[in-house]
Amino acid sequence: MSAGAPIPAQPGRTLDVAAVDELVRRRARSHRIGRWVIHALLLILAAFFLMPLVVMVMTSLKSMPEIRTGTLLSLPQAPNLDAWRSAWSEACISISCEGLSGNFINSFIIVIPSVLLSVGFGALNGYVLTKWRFPGANFVFGLLLFGCFIPFQIVLIPMASTLGFLGLSGSYAGLVLVHFVYGISFTTLFFRNFYVSVPDDLMKSAKIDGAGFWAIFGRILLPLSWPIVIVSVIWQFTNVWNDFLFGVSFAAGDAQPVTVALNNLVNTSTGVKLYNVDMAGAVIAALPTILVYVVAGRYFMRGLMSGAVKG
Amino acid sequence: MAGLTIRGARKDYGRTRVLHEIDVDVADGEFLVLVGPSGCGKSTLLNMIAGLETITEGSILIDDVVVDKLDPADRDIAMVFQSYALYPTMTVAKNIAFGLEMRGVAKPERAAAVDRVAKLLQIEPLLDRKPAQLSGGQRQRVAMGRALVRDPKIFLFDEPLSNLDAKLRVEMRTEIKKLHARLGTTIVYVTHDQIEAMTMATRIAVMNGGYLQQLGTPKQIYDRPANVFVATFMGSPPMNLLPATVRGSGEQAHLEVALGPDGVGGATARTPLPPNVAPDQVRDGRAVLLGLRPEWFSEGATPPPGPVWSFSHPVEVTEPTGPDVMALLSFGEAGITEHGNGELTVRLDADHAARPGDVLQLHADLAKASLFDAESGQSLLLATAGAAPGPDGGEAAHDTATAA
């Protein structure tokens, strides 16, 4: 083909201005429709998942007569916090009538040290397993991973006798120890996989700069681990906070976490079932985890994704 | 005076030996480049000098002190990594000062040292930035700053330029060389780029397969390669290796070079022996490789003075590179060996009008030519500087040494 010759139009494929306009319009329309479908679907799904929370909050704001007469989804006629007050400080759980407040605080007393310990040791384990490798490091990591797959129920009896042996039965410390030991498998897994992606040249460089084991950990690795720290904290916080089985098995009386108390509150079999108090109690028990997700959720996603993509 | 001595250094990973008996002596203020293809052991050797890898056998001395058992931090070395290895959460200033901080240098002194280095490398405006906010070239500078600030006895560079684009690489190359001239500190520099090695080094250690192939000045390495590996690895295009046979002996000895079917005046050509060949290596019938760099040829009707091999050969194809024209001549099947593809590359002037099929009258400068044993690949020249026994033991190399 000689240069400069006009490009022959293909028969039936000539594009005039109107046809191009029409094409653009059609594309835009189908794009718009697609958008609407996606948004509608997302809205429906969001409503579906939010429904239980909405029902709980609305019921907790109603009075008992209103609950009996109205439907599950009707808005509260005279919203009031009586049920919340009751669940927090007045409701009777077994023999004491002090509400969930004490147990709520118990949960914090258990959760905070458990989370700090398991995340701290998980970070240290991950650091040693990736950056100070020793013969058999992979085997040790394999054993730790194994811990992620052991069902709670299996360890109940050995754990109970261990706690008894240590003299920690029925105490906060005992429950903290259980959660710490159980959580360390997961946090080690998180941190190990995160630190694997940290280039070894950083370690070499730090060693030449004269930094030792702790200086490298504290000054170089920890500061860049915040995404995985947040993931681990959220993971551990929710797991420990929501735990029921260990709480009911290893915490006695005054040391019971809120989940156990909530169960006892809801399952009280005497008298009228106070749905509004039950719902308020359930929301109170769920509030900290909800808050943690709201505050740190976006870091959670970012942390889970980090390492998946380079950079 | 901060010299570096490597004595019989060996490295084994389990049963695999990755470094065989490396002996290198580096005087104070030298710029030693370790060069070789990937997997040749050059980075391992550098890490051994740094103390990041243990030495299986042998020892390393910095300033005549055995450092084998010392931690990297105690060897008074600084290292620049290919990945720069900047601490991502620290600012540039903190990155540079970290090594001083770990050594307990007081804050005001640290700040002064950082300022001095920042000025030297012209990175003052970057001091408050994080590494992620820097371009590749800037990161490179910061990495150098981190090494410079401690004023160590030896700088170690691990392929520091290979992550930069081509233009920046050339700039930084010059800059590192200037820096070395200014500071006079001993540098050990690892690269796989033979041009970097040639341009920067005061001495080059060519490595392959865990063996030190040759240690010498860039000129020695380029002009008098110890074996065919060095001859073909260094230089671009590489040295031509033409299969030839020694004929006759004593004063009558000469070479018979295989020219292939295209050869003008027969499939073989007769040429004098290169004058530097060790006389005791000349044996009638010995298969050898004649080593000639592309620029050692001249073209024209009259041969230049000195020992030359003059021959005529048709051009197969020409490749203009800008400053010169490379003419490729086919030697056919006869030229194909494990070290050559049967082609001879000849550098011509840029305005040479050679076209494929033209017959060139060529003169190879035999005063520069190398000769290698076809079997062992070792040089047969007299006193090849820094020749080291290669993987095959190198009887030839030994002979050469004796002859010298």
Contacts between the chains, C-beta under 8 A, distances in Angstrom:
chain1	res1	chain2	res2	distance
A	199	B	83	5.7
A	199	B	85	6.7
A	201	B	81	4.5
A	201	B	82	7.6
A	201	B	83	4.8
A	201	B	84	8.0
A	201	B	85	3.8
A	202	B	85	5.1
A	202	B	87	6.8
A	204	B	47	7.7
A	204	B	50	7.4
A	204	B	52	5.1
A	204	B	72	7.5
A	204	B	79	7.2
A	204	B	81	7.0
A	204	B	85	6.8
A	205	B	79	6.9
A	205	B	81	6.2
A	205	B	85	3.9
A	205	B	87	7.7
A	205	B	146	7.7
A	206	B	87	7.5
A	206	B	98	7.7
A	207	B	51	7.9
A	207	B	52	6.9
A	207	B	71	7.2
A	207	B	72	4.7
A	207	B	73	6.4
A	208	B	50	6.3
A	208	B	51	7.9
A	208	B	52	7.7
A	208	B	72	4.5
A	208	B	73	6.4
A	208	B	77	6.7
A	208	B	78	6.6
A	208	B	79	5.2
A	208	B	99	7.5
A	209	B	73	7.1
A	209	B	98	5.3
A	209	B	99	3.7
A	209	B	102	5.4
A	209	B	146	7.6
A	210	B	73	3.8
A	210	B	99	6.0
A	210	B	102	3.7
A	210	B	103	5.3
A	211	B	73	7.8
A	211	B	98	7.4
A	211	B	102	5.0
A	215	B	102	6.4
A	219	B	87	7.8
A	219	B	98	7.6
A	220	B	87	5.3
A	220	B	89	7.4
A	223	B	89	3.9
A	223	B	90	7.9
A	224	B	88	5.4
A	224	B	89	5.1
